[in-house]
Structure formats: structure tokens, C-alpha cells
Amino acid sequence: MLNMELIIDFDKIKDPGKKEWLLHTLKLMGISFQATEKPQTIAQYNEDLEAGNAEIESGHFITAEDLKIEACKW
């Protein structure tokens, strides 16, 4: 049996959706991995908050009611 170690540097994956997809896929496939990730700085945290607020202010969000309706279609 071949043993391989998979080390993922999550700091290099900028898209949170891709990061989440990768984690779910690896877990689903039963692939063990070791994650390395540096703590987020306060400046990065504030940038994320500002980006999120900008998305909301520009209308890029979904309400809880709309989400329930969409989920029923699945």
C-alpha cells in the first residue's frame, strides 16, 4: 500500500468557495490531508468585512425567504 502525504496551503487559495469545495471533496473521497493556514490579520479581516458590505450594498445578496424558496427547488 502506498502512503502519500497531502499538504495544502490554504493561504494560496483566495476564493473561499474553492477552498470549501476542496475540503468537502477531500473528506467525501476519504483522502486525509494536513492543512497549513496562517491566521488572518486584522487588516485582512477588515478588508473582508468591507468587501462583504460592498456586495450587500450593491444588491448581491439573498434573503432568508428567497433562500428557502430556492432550497425547495433542489
CORTAFEN-V66832 format. One record per helix or strand of 3 or more residues. SS is the DSSP state (A for helix, B for strand). FROM is the first residue (numbers start at 1). TO is the last residue. If there is no record, write none. Layout:
SS_FROM_TO / SS_FROM_TO
This chain:
B_7_9 / A_10_12 / A_16_28 / B_34_36 / A_42_57 / A_64_72
